[in-house]
Amino acid sequence: MHNDVVLTGDRPTGPLHLGHYFGSLANRVRLQDTYPMYVLIADYQVITDRDLPGEIQRNTTELLLDYLAVGIDPGKVTIFQHSAIPELNQLLLPFLSLVSVSELSRNPTVKDEIAHSSQAAVSGLMFTYPVHQAADILFCKGTLVPVGKDQLPHVEVTRLVARRFNERYGEVFPLPEAMMGERPMLKGLDGGKMSKSRGNAIALSATEDETAALIRKARTDSDRLITFDETNRPEVANLLTLAGLCLGRPPQDIAEEIGYGGAVALKSLVTEAVNEFLRPIRKRRAELAETDVRTILAAGNEKARERAVATLGEVRAAMGF
């Protein structure tokens, strides 16, 4: 067993899609056999850049169903909800005292989030978002944080907070490392970034017919001969990548197999590959939806809260409170 602890999670803002699956979920299922892992449903983070949390209860349940359906095992990992752990938020106060305002305003991820925010003004919560994430990671003494490139600055802030806390008050926190996966960047079916809000993503919970309709609308080009060329034919390459991931085969082989079949043959193959791949996940999800999965969350919250209480105790002792 390792001394390492993995912390990962998502915001409950809508259904998880294939981009999430190949980008992070499959990796979590692999990691849960090697490391102790905390999976955070970051419900408080939804209000950082949205005026209303939306259907937060329902989205939380849906997210939980997606997790369980892909094989995240609550017997091995602790799935918990941010808002259920008040001690975790109490870490925010000492952590905020360790970072300067100019350091917060320089954070590139926050700058980017602010630029894309639907709100007219930046909330204080949005501004302190990286320190929130530091509390999420450090409350459970997380040491490994699987992230994409865009999240690296957040892990840096967490390391900074941990280092400064240790220097000022004594060794309490490990310095977490970012885990960069070799993850394929799946684009959306319109060639843009795959995202819940752009309607260009195939949700894990979508039906076979919805999936077929989405793929039918996907962008391709007019060249009959299907080739895998990411530079000159990005949309076709993206569909081939998607089929390759679902079939466990190189996209080049699939392109050769389709040959002069054109976009119609390509889309039909992708649809079949995706639906075949998602069939067992969807079946499991439907079965789970009939049960009360919230009890799993309640148990995870209890475990996470015990951990947070212990860490907060250490912090207060170190600070002399």
Residue frames relative to the residue before (quaternion, step in Angstrom):
aa qw qx qy qz dx dy dz
M 1.0000 0.0000 0.0000 0.0000 0.00 0.00 0.00
H 0.3993 -0.7196 0.5186 0.2320 3.55 -1.06 0.74
N 0.4738 -0.6149 0.5270 0.3460 3.53 -1.29 0.23
D 0.5319 0.6566 -0.3964 0.3589 3.53 1.29 -0.27
V 0.1383 -0.7515 0.6388 0.0897 3.53 -1.26 0.58
V 0.2606 -0.7726 0.5623 0.1379 3.58 -0.86 0.98
L 0.0640 -0.7677 0.6360 0.0450 3.57 -1.01 0.85
T 0.1393 0.7759 -0.5998 0.1375 3.57 -0.79 1.03
G 0.1457 0.8218 -0.5423 0.0965 3.62 -1.15 0.18
D 0.2847 -0.7424 0.5840 0.1634 3.52 -1.37 -0.05
R 0.4553 -0.6298 0.5400 0.3231 3.51 -1.31 0.32
P 0.3931 -0.7280 0.5012 0.2537 3.63 -0.87 0.85
T 0.2369 0.7988 -0.5176 0.1945 3.58 0.30 1.24
G 0.7881 -0.1563 0.1132 0.5845 3.60 1.22 0.11
P 0.7314 -0.4608 0.2714 0.4231 3.59 -1.27 0.19
L 0.4518 -0.6511 0.5322 0.2979 3.57 -1.12 0.65
H 0.2149 -0.8005 0.5522 0.0898 3.57 -1.08 0.75
L 0.7594 -0.3930 0.2627 0.4470 3.57 -1.32 0.01
G 0.5792 0.5712 -0.3730 0.4463 3.59 1.13 -0.58
H 0.6476 0.4924 -0.3066 0.4941 3.56 1.01 -0.85
Y 0.6435 0.5470 -0.3421 0.4119 3.58 0.90 -0.89
F 0.7589 0.3652 -0.2198 0.4924 3.57 0.68 -1.06
G 0.6414 0.5429 -0.3206 0.4372 3.58 1.16 -0.54
S 0.8567 0.0204 0.0250 0.5147 3.60 0.85 -0.86
L 0.6555 0.5603 -0.3467 0.3690 3.62 0.86 -0.87
A 0.6515 0.5142 -0.3253 0.4532 3.59 0.91 -0.91
N 0.6298 0.5421 -0.3157 0.4581 3.55 1.07 -0.79
R 0.6429 0.5199 -0.3258 0.4585 3.61 0.98 -0.81
V 0.6328 0.5313 -0.3346 0.4531 3.56 0.98 -0.84
R 0.6478 0.4969 -0.3138 0.4848 3.60 1.06 -0.73
L 0.7030 0.5006 -0.2782 0.4217 3.58 0.83 -1.00
Q 0.6050 0.6101 -0.3666 0.3569 3.61 1.05 -0.70
D 0.6399 0.5187 -0.3371 0.4559 3.60 1.21 -0.35
T 0.7172 0.4488 -0.2398 0.4761 3.58 1.24 -0.40
Y 0.8214 0.1948 -0.0536 0.5334 3.56 0.93 -0.92
P 0.4981 -0.5434 0.5468 0.3971 3.55 -1.28 0.29
M 0.0443 -0.8363 0.5458 -0.0270 3.59 -0.83 0.94
Y 0.1850 -0.7377 0.6398 0.1111 3.53 -1.16 0.81
V 0.1038 -0.7836 0.6104 0.0512 3.58 -0.86 0.98
L 0.2116 -0.8314 0.5111 0.0523 3.52 -0.43 1.33
I 0.1893 -0.7063 0.6667 0.1442 3.55 -1.00 0.87
A 0.2009 -0.8539 0.4744 0.0734 3.54 -0.03 1.38
D 0.0201 -0.8594 0.5108 0.0048 3.57 0.59 1.14
Y 0.6311 0.5291 -0.3511 0.4454 3.63 1.01 -0.67
Q 0.6298 0.5576 -0.3448 0.4165 3.57 1.10 -0.59
V 0.5225 0.6388 -0.4220 0.3755 3.58 1.21 -0.32
I 0.7145 0.4523 -0.2712 0.4598 3.59 1.00 -0.71
T 0.4336 0.6871 -0.4874 0.3200 3.62 1.18 0.14
D 0.8363 0.1184 -0.0385 0.5340 3.60 0.90 -0.82
R 0.6622 0.4224 -0.3374 0.5189 3.57 1.17 0.46
D 0.5266 -0.6535 0.4340 0.3276 3.55 -1.00 0.74
L 0.7889 0.1496 -0.0660 0.5923 3.56 1.05 -0.80
P 0.5023 -0.6615 0.4505 0.3275 3.57 -0.98 0.68
G 0.4220 -0.7083 0.4823 0.2958 3.62 1.19 -0.13
E 0.7486 -0.3658 0.2719 0.4815 3.55 -1.16 -0.54
I 0.0538 -0.8797 0.4703 0.0451 3.52 0.70 1.10
Q 0.6236 0.5344 -0.3455 0.4541 3.59 1.01 -0.75
R 0.6976 0.4719 -0.2802 0.4605 3.54 0.81 -1.05
N 0.6586 0.5151 -0.3159 0.4485 3.59 0.93 -0.88
T 0.6191 0.5405 -0.3406 0.4567 3.57 1.09 -0.71
T 0.6572 0.4967 -0.3063 0.4771 3.58 0.95 -0.87
E 0.6488 0.5231 -0.3166 0.4529 3.59 0.96 -0.88
L 0.6375 0.5268 -0.3146 0.4659 3.57 1.01 -0.88
L 0.6398 0.5284 -0.3089 0.4648 3.55 0.98 -0.89
L 0.6446 0.5148 -0.3143 0.4698 3.60 0.98 -0.85
D 0.6312 0.5229 -0.3314 0.4672 3.60 0.99 -0.81
Y 0.6413 0.5352 -0.3200 0.4470 3.58 0.92 -0.95
L 0.7168 0.4602 -0.2638 0.4527 3.55 0.72 -1.10
A 0.6473 0.5470 -0.3201 0.4234 3.58 1.00 -0.84
V 0.7042 0.4463 -0.2858 0.4724 3.62 0.99 -0.72
G 0.6525 -0.5656 0.3019 0.4040 3.59 1.25 -0.04
I 0.3872 0.6617 -0.5345 0.3557 3.60 1.16 0.41
D 0.2276 -0.8337 0.5002 0.0542 3.54 -0.57 1.24
P 0.3494 -0.7680 0.4953 0.2070 3.61 -0.44 1.17
G 0.5435 0.5843 -0.4054 0.4460 3.59 1.28 -0.11
K 0.7432 0.3785 -0.2055 0.5119 3.59 1.20 -0.55
V 0.7943 0.2389 -0.1252 0.5444 3.60 1.01 -0.71
T 0.3977 -0.6810 0.5570 0.2606 3.55 -1.28 0.37
I 0.0964 -0.7805 0.6166 0.0365 3.58 -0.48 1.21
F 0.1082 0.8216 -0.5490 0.1088 3.58 -0.64 1.05
Q 0.4290 -0.6992 0.5353 0.2013 3.50 -1.37 0.47
H 0.5428 -0.6682 0.3973 0.3178 3.56 -0.68 1.10
S 0.7147 0.4948 -0.2768 0.4095 3.59 0.74 -1.05
A 0.6394 0.5381 -0.3295 0.4393 3.59 1.24 -0.31
I 0.6998 0.4492 -0.2519 0.4950 3.60 1.29 -0.12
P 0.1522 -0.8374 0.5143 0.1049 3.63 0.30 1.16
E 0.6159 0.5655 -0.3568 0.4166 3.63 1.03 -0.69
L 0.5773 0.5765 -0.3698 0.4446 3.56 1.15 -0.60
N 0.6862 0.4715 -0.2900 0.4719 3.60 0.93 -0.84
Q 0.5984 0.5734 -0.3743 0.4160 3.59 1.10 -0.51
L 0.5797 0.5757 -0.3781 0.4354 3.57 1.19 -0.41
L 0.5383 0.6602 -0.3883 0.3515 3.54 1.21 -0.53
L 0.6492 0.5519 -0.3394 0.3985 3.62 0.93 -0.81
P 0.6983 0.4177 -0.3025 0.4964 3.64 0.70 -0.88
F 0.6304 0.5460 -0.3460 0.4298 3.61 1.01 -0.74
L 0.6530 0.5209 -0.3225 0.4453 3.59 0.95 -0.85
S 0.6376 0.5367 -0.3379 0.4374 3.58 1.12 -0.61
L 0.6623 0.5298 -0.2989 0.4374 3.59 1.24 -0.29
V 0.7239 0.3899 -0.2347 0.5186 3.60 1.25 -0.19
S 0.3944 -0.7240 0.5099 0.2455 3.58 -0.98 0.76
V 0.6474 -0.5251 0.3929 0.3883 3.53 -1.26 0.48
S 0.6729 0.4898 -0.3240 0.4497 3.60 0.91 -0.82
E 0.6042 0.5400 -0.3652 0.4583 3.61 1.08 -0.60
L 0.6496 0.5100 -0.3197 0.4645 3.57 0.98 -0.79
S 0.7124 0.4698 -0.2845 0.4369 3.58 0.85 -0.91
R 0.6360 0.5329 -0.3347 0.4467 3.60 1.21 -0.34
N 0.4940 0.6957 -0.4280 0.2979 3.61 1.19 -0.37
P 0.4052 -0.7618 0.4429 0.2433 3.62 -0.44 1.20
T 0.6352 0.5326 -0.3507 0.4357 3.61 1.00 -0.71
V 0.6451 0.5052 -0.3184 0.4768 3.56 1.01 -0.81
K 0.6102 0.5508 -0.3428 0.4548 3.59 1.00 -0.83
D 0.6766 0.4987 -0.2811 0.4631 3.54 0.92 -0.99
E 0.6488 0.5140 -0.3123 0.4662 3.58 0.94 -0.93
I 0.6481 0.5232 -0.3189 0.4522 3.56 0.97 -0.88
A 0.6427 0.5342 -0.3179 0.4477 3.57 1.00 -0.87
H 0.7596 0.3716 -0.1993 0.4951 3.59 1.03 -0.76
S 0.4400 0.7263 -0.4415 0.2898 3.57 1.28 0.02
S 0.4541 -0.6793 0.5044 0.2789 3.56 -1.16 0.67
Q 0.6236 0.5655 -0.3398 0.4194 3.59 1.25 -0.20
A 0.5515 -0.6303 0.4399 0.3243 3.55 -1.14 0.69
A 0.7939 0.1889 -0.0907 0.5707 3.59 0.93 -0.87
V 0.4892 -0.6459 0.4993 0.3068 3.56 -1.19 0.52
S 0.3277 -0.7482 0.5367 0.2115 3.59 -0.72 0.98
G 0.6299 -0.5278 0.4064 0.3995 3.57 -1.23 0.42
L 0.6164 0.5572 -0.3416 0.4391 3.56 1.12 -0.68
M 0.6296 0.5305 -0.3213 0.4678 3.56 1.05 -0.85
F 0.6559 0.5388 -0.2983 0.4365 3.54 0.97 -0.95
T 0.7646 0.3652 -0.1852 0.4977 3.59 0.99 -0.87
Y 0.2682 0.8284 -0.4537 0.1896 3.55 1.39 0.16
P 0.6759 0.4832 -0.3307 0.4476 3.67 0.81 -0.83
V 0.6465 0.5067 -0.3335 0.4627 3.60 1.08 -0.61
H 0.5525 0.5701 -0.3697 0.4827 3.55 1.23 -0.54
Q 0.6808 0.4839 -0.2898 0.4674 3.52 0.89 -0.98
A 0.5909 0.5565 -0.3672 0.4543 3.57 1.09 -0.63
A 0.6521 0.5013 -0.3124 0.4752 3.59 1.00 -0.83
D 0.6162 0.5524 -0.3393 0.4472 3.60 1.03 -0.79
I 0.7152 0.4515 -0.2510 0.4708 3.56 0.95 -0.92
L 0.7559 0.4427 -0.2268 0.4256 3.58 0.83 -0.99
F 0.5510 0.6253 -0.4204 0.3587 3.62 1.07 -0.49
C 0.7551 0.3283 -0.1933 0.5336 3.59 1.08 -0.71
K 0.4605 -0.6885 0.4261 0.3637 3.58 1.36 0.31
G 0.1260 0.8192 -0.5437 0.1323 3.55 0.97 0.92
T 0.1513 -0.8053 0.5685 0.0735 3.57 -0.94 0.88
L 0.7642 0.2454 -0.1535 0.5763 3.58 1.18 -0.44
V 0.0294 -0.8057 0.5909 -0.0291 3.56 -0.72 1.10
P 0.2561 -0.7748 0.5559 0.1585 3.60 -0.34 1.20
V 0.1047 0.8141 -0.5588 0.1180 3.60 -0.60 1.13
G 0.4339 -0.6046 0.5828 0.3262 3.48 -1.39 0.22
K 0.7378 -0.4338 0.2862 0.4307 3.54 -1.31 0.27
D 0.6670 0.5411 -0.3113 0.4068 3.58 0.95 -0.90
Q 0.6955 0.4742 -0.2767 0.4635 3.60 1.20 -0.42
L 0.4058 0.7484 -0.4559 0.2597 3.60 1.23 -0.11
P 0.6353 0.5347 -0.3593 0.4259 3.67 0.90 -0.75
H 0.6171 0.5489 -0.3541 0.4388 3.62 1.07 -0.65
V 0.6496 0.4967 -0.3223 0.4769 3.57 0.98 -0.81
E 0.6087 0.5520 -0.3433 0.4550 3.58 1.10 -0.68
V 0.6375 0.5095 -0.3231 0.4791 3.59 0.99 -0.84
T 0.6409 0.5298 -0.3243 0.4510 3.58 0.97 -0.84
R 0.6467 0.5096 -0.3139 0.4728 3.59 0.98 -0.84
L 0.6315 0.5431 -0.3140 0.4557 3.54 1.04 -0.88
V 0.6617 0.5038 -0.2951 0.4704 3.59 0.91 -0.99
A 0.6705 0.5017 -0.3032 0.4547 3.59 0.87 -0.97
R 0.6637 0.5133 -0.3060 0.4498 3.56 0.92 -0.95
R 0.6892 0.4794 -0.2871 0.4612 3.57 0.87 -0.95
F 0.6187 0.5316 -0.3531 0.4582 3.58 1.01 -0.73
N 0.6755 0.5068 -0.2904 0.4500 3.56 0.87 -1.01
E 0.6589 0.5113 -0.3110 0.4558 3.59 0.99 -0.84
R 0.7271 0.4543 -0.2437 0.4533 3.53 0.96 -0.91
Y 0.8414 0.2287 -0.0660 0.4851 3.58 0.85 -0.95
G 0.6388 -0.4920 0.3534 0.4744 3.61 1.22 -0.23
E 0.6455 -0.5761 0.3516 0.3577 3.54 -1.17 0.67
V 0.0969 0.7816 -0.6108 0.0817 3.58 -0.59 1.17
F 0.8212 0.2783 -0.1031 0.4875 3.55 0.90 -0.97
P 0.4068 -0.6507 0.5735 0.2868 3.56 -1.17 0.64
L 0.4279 -0.6634 0.5307 0.3086 3.60 -1.20 0.39
P 0.3257 -0.7872 0.4868 0.1927 3.58 -0.40 1.17
E 0.2956 -0.7266 0.5943 0.1772 3.55 -1.23 0.57
A 0.4200 -0.6549 0.5571 0.2904 3.57 -1.16 0.62
M 0.2209 -0.7414 0.6161 0.1486 3.58 -1.02 0.81
M 0.1245 -0.8026 0.5803 0.0600 3.56 -0.40 1.19
G 0.2425 -0.7834 0.5545 0.1414 3.57 -0.55 1.13
E 0.4464 -0.6110 0.5555 0.3447 3.55 -1.29 0.29
R 0.2000 0.8431 -0.4874 0.1079 3.54 0.66 0.98
P 0.4691 -0.6700 0.4943 0.2944 3.54 -0.98 0.86
M 0.3136 -0.7363 0.5612 0.2112 3.56 -0.88 0.88
L 0.1639 -0.7839 0.5930 0.0830 3.54 -0.34 1.22
K 0.2872 -0.7331 0.5858 0.1918 3.55 -0.90 0.91
G 0.5951 -0.5436 0.4398 0.3962 3.55 -1.30 0.23
L 0.6622 -0.5349 0.3510 0.3900 3.57 -1.26 0.32
D 0.6644 0.4570 -0.3152 0.5003 3.59 1.27 -0.14
G 0.6167 -0.5697 0.3390 0.4245 3.58 1.30 0.20
G 0.6171 0.5306 -0.3532 0.4613 3.61 1.26 -0.23
K 0.7209 -0.3783 0.3125 0.4895 3.56 -1.28 -0.26
M 0.4343 -0.6941 0.5000 0.2822 3.59 -0.88 0.92
S 0.2114 0.7950 -0.5469 0.1556 3.58 -0.60 1.04
K 0.6468 -0.5494 0.3744 0.3736 3.51 -1.23 0.66
S 0.7333 0.4756 -0.2508 0.4161 3.54 0.89 -0.99
R 0.6827 0.5106 -0.3060 0.4237 3.61 1.13 -0.43
G 0.4171 -0.7387 0.4528 0.2745 3.59 1.28 -0.01
N 0.5706 0.5978 -0.3804 0.4151 3.60 1.17 0.50
A 0.6149 0.5558 -0.3186 0.4599 3.56 1.29 0.29
I 0.3653 -0.7030 0.5599 0.2425 3.56 -1.16 0.61
A 0.3078 -0.7690 0.5344 0.1685 3.56 -0.43 1.23
L 0.5614 -0.5958 0.4503 0.3565 3.58 -1.12 0.68
S 0.7169 0.4499 -0.2419 0.4745 3.56 1.15 -0.65
A 0.4365 0.6997 -0.4673 0.3185 3.63 1.25 0.01
T 0.4880 -0.6392 0.4937 0.3311 3.60 -1.16 0.51
E 0.6714 -0.4781 0.3603 0.4369 3.59 -1.27 0.19
D 0.6573 0.5146 -0.3144 0.4521 3.59 1.00 -0.80
E 0.6356 0.5189 -0.3261 0.4695 3.58 1.00 -0.83
T 0.6324 0.5379 -0.3188 0.4574 3.55 1.04 -0.85
A 0.6578 0.5103 -0.3048 0.4626 3.57 0.90 -0.96
A 0.6568 0.5182 -0.3120 0.4503 3.60 0.95 -0.88
L 0.6505 0.5156 -0.3150 0.4602 3.59 0.99 -0.85
I 0.6847 0.4796 -0.2916 0.4650 3.59 0.90 -0.90
R 0.5896 0.5717 -0.3618 0.4413 3.59 1.11 -0.68
K 0.7141 0.4516 -0.2501 0.4729 3.58 1.03 -0.83
A 0.4603 0.7131 -0.4404 0.2928 3.61 1.26 -0.26
R 0.5107 -0.6501 0.4754 0.3008 3.55 -1.13 0.73
T 0.0478 0.7496 -0.6602 -0.0001 3.56 -1.13 0.72
D 0.4232 -0.6625 0.5063 0.3545 3.61 -1.10 -0.62
S 0.6496 -0.5823 0.3436 0.3477 3.57 -1.28 0.17
D 0.4894 0.6706 -0.4368 0.3465 3.62 1.24 -0.07
R 0.4256 -0.7382 0.4690 0.2324 3.58 -0.64 1.16
L 0.6851 0.4598 -0.2902 0.4848 3.58 0.99 -0.83
I 0.2604 -0.7805 0.5508 0.1402 3.57 -0.60 1.13
T 0.0584 0.7824 -0.6160 0.0705 3.57 -0.76 1.13
F 0.4160 -0.6840 0.5326 0.2747 3.55 -1.21 0.50
D 0.2274 0.7611 -0.5635 0.2268 3.56 -0.21 1.31
E 0.2617 -0.8269 0.4792 0.1345 3.56 0.00 1.36
T 0.6604 0.5275 -0.3129 0.4332 3.59 1.08 -0.69
N 0.8113 0.3013 -0.1378 0.4817 3.56 0.70 -1.10
R 0.7864 0.2033 -0.1172 0.5714 3.59 1.17 -0.48
P 0.0410 -0.8721 0.4862 0.0354 3.60 0.74 1.06
E 0.6640 0.5179 -0.3292 0.4272 3.62 0.95 -0.83
V 0.6519 0.4936 -0.3071 0.4868 3.56 0.99 -0.87
A 0.6415 0.5285 -0.3187 0.4556 3.59 0.98 -0.88
N 0.6370 0.5403 -0.3266 0.4423 3.57 1.01 -0.79
L 0.6572 0.4934 -0.3051 0.4811 3.58 0.97 -0.86
L 0.6461 0.5086 -0.3186 0.4716 3.59 1.01 -0.79
T 0.6225 0.5348 -0.3325 0.4646 3.60 1.07 -0.77
L 0.6467 0.5290 -0.3074 0.4555 3.55 0.97 -0.92
A 0.6649 0.4826 -0.3010 0.4841 3.58 0.91 -0.93
G 0.6406 0.5454 -0.3171 0.4378 3.58 0.99 -0.87
L 0.6541 0.5049 -0.3099 0.4704 3.57 0.97 -0.88
C 0.6888 0.4838 -0.2874 0.4571 3.59 0.93 -0.88
L 0.7427 0.3968 -0.2203 0.4923 3.59 1.06 -0.75
G 0.3857 -0.7234 0.4831 0.3074 3.59 1.26 -0.31
R 0.5818 0.5582 -0.3822 0.4515 3.59 1.04 0.77
P 0.5781 -0.5740 0.4254 0.3941 3.63 -1.15 0.47
P 0.5305 -0.6563 0.4295 0.3216 3.62 -0.91 0.87
Q 0.5711 0.5970 -0.3799 0.4160 3.60 1.15 -0.60
D 0.6445 0.5289 -0.3162 0.4526 3.61 1.00 -0.88
I 0.6585 0.5111 -0.3145 0.4541 3.54 0.97 -0.89
A 0.6171 0.5445 -0.3388 0.4559 3.59 1.04 -0.80
E 0.6560 0.5129 -0.3126 0.4570 3.59 0.93 -0.90
E 0.6441 0.5407 -0.3127 0.4416 3.54 1.01 -0.89
I 0.6869 0.4682 -0.2850 0.4772 3.60 0.98 -0.81
G 0.1046 -0.8504 0.5084 0.0858 3.57 1.10 -0.75
Y 0.8275 -0.1809 0.1591 0.5071 3.56 -0.75 -1.10
G 0.3589 0.7661 -0.4743 0.2438 3.61 1.19 0.34
G 0.3678 -0.7711 0.4564 0.2488 3.59 1.24 -0.32
A 0.7955 -0.3423 0.2332 0.4422 3.51 -1.40 -0.14
V 0.6198 0.5654 -0.3507 0.4161 3.59 1.01 -0.78
A 0.6871 0.4647 -0.2800 0.4832 3.58 0.85 -0.98
L 0.6200 0.5514 -0.3378 0.4444 3.57 1.04 -0.82
K 0.7040 0.4726 -0.2772 0.4518 3.57 0.79 -1.05
S 0.6406 0.5195 -0.3374 0.4539 3.56 1.00 -0.74
L 0.6485 0.5053 -0.3167 0.4731 3.59 1.01 -0.78
V 0.6523 0.5125 -0.3194 0.4581 3.61 0.93 -0.88
T 0.6416 0.5353 -0.3245 0.4433 3.58 0.92 -0.92
E 0.6707 0.4972 -0.2953 0.4645 3.56 0.90 -0.97
A 0.6613 0.5230 -0.3051 0.4429 3.58 0.94 -0.96
V 0.6805 0.4895 -0.2925 0.4602 3.58 0.89 -0.97
N 0.6896 0.4843 -0.2965 0.4495 3.58 0.82 -0.96
E 0.6220 0.5295 -0.3338 0.4704 3.57 1.05 -0.76
F 0.6658 0.5179 -0.2906 0.4517 3.56 0.95 -0.96
L 0.7475 0.4220 -0.2244 0.4612 3.58 0.89 -0.95
R 0.4456 0.7318 -0.4428 0.2641 3.61 1.22 -0.37
P 0.7161 0.4293 -0.2923 0.4663 3.67 0.67 -0.95
I 0.6237 0.5377 -0.3414 0.4532 3.61 1.06 -0.73
R 0.6769 0.4928 -0.2863 0.4658 3.57 0.94 -0.92
K 0.6234 0.5383 -0.3398 0.4541 3.56 1.03 -0.78
R 0.6676 0.4967 -0.2926 0.4712 3.57 0.93 -0.97
R 0.6422 0.5411 -0.3207 0.4381 3.55 1.02 -0.84
A 0.6506 0.5177 -0.3097 0.4613 3.57 0.98 -0.88
E 0.6454 0.5094 -0.3212 0.4699 3.59 1.01 -0.81
L 0.6708 0.5077 -0.2964 0.4521 3.58 0.93 -0.92
A 0.6154 0.5742 -0.3426 0.4173 3.57 1.07 -0.76
E 0.6307 0.5331 -0.3280 0.4589 3.58 1.23 -0.44
T 0.6878 0.4588 -0.2797 0.4881 3.60 1.24 -0.32
D 0.5257 -0.6155 0.4669 0.3561 3.58 -1.25 0.12
V 0.1350 -0.8396 0.5223 0.0629 3.59 0.14 1.27
R 0.5219 0.6554 -0.4235 0.3444 3.61 1.18 -0.36
T 0.5643 0.5873 -0.4013 0.4191 3.62 1.15 -0.43
I 0.5978 0.5557 -0.3525 0.4578 3.59 1.14 -0.66
L 0.6568 0.5059 -0.2988 0.4727 3.55 1.02 -0.88
A 0.6285 0.5428 -0.3345 0.4455 3.58 0.98 -0.83
A 0.6627 0.4961 -0.3020 0.4726 3.59 0.97 -0.87
G 0.6496 0.5143 -0.3105 0.4660 3.59 1.01 -0.84
N 0.6320 0.5390 -0.3266 0.4510 3.57 1.00 -0.85
E 0.6461 0.5326 -0.3220 0.4419 3.55 0.98 -0.85
K 0.6668 0.5001 -0.2961 0.4666 3.58 0.96 -0.90
A 0.6644 0.5002 -0.3039 0.4648 3.57 0.94 -0.94
R 0.6537 0.5267 -0.3238 0.4363 3.55 1.00 -0.80
E 0.5956 0.5559 -0.3536 0.4596 3.60 1.06 -0.74
R 0.6576 0.5184 -0.2920 0.4621 3.53 0.98 -0.97
A 0.6712 0.5083 -0.2891 0.4556 3.58 0.94 -0.95
V 0.6226 0.5378 -0.3358 0.4587 3.58 1.03 -0.81
A 0.6613 0.5111 -0.3034 0.4577 3.58 0.94 -0.93
T 0.6757 0.4915 -0.2991 0.4609 3.60 0.89 -0.94
L 0.6503 0.5092 -0.3235 0.4617 3.59 0.94 -0.86
G 0.6015 0.5588 -0.3454 0.4546 3.58 1.09 -0.69
E 0.6604 0.5007 -0.2979 0.4737 3.57 0.95 -0.92
V 0.6458 0.5293 -0.3162 0.4503 3.58 0.98 -0.89
R 0.6818 0.4859 -0.2992 0.4577 3.58 0.84 -0.94
A 0.6381 0.5191 -0.3290 0.4638 3.56 1.02 -0.79
A 0.6566 0.5217 -0.3034 0.4523 3.57 0.94 -0.96
M 0.7175 0.4457 -0.2472 0.4748 3.58 1.01 -0.85
G 0.4923 -0.6960 0.4028 0.3331 3.57 1.30 -0.14
F 0.3991 0.6996 -0.5035 0.3126 3.60 1.09 0.60
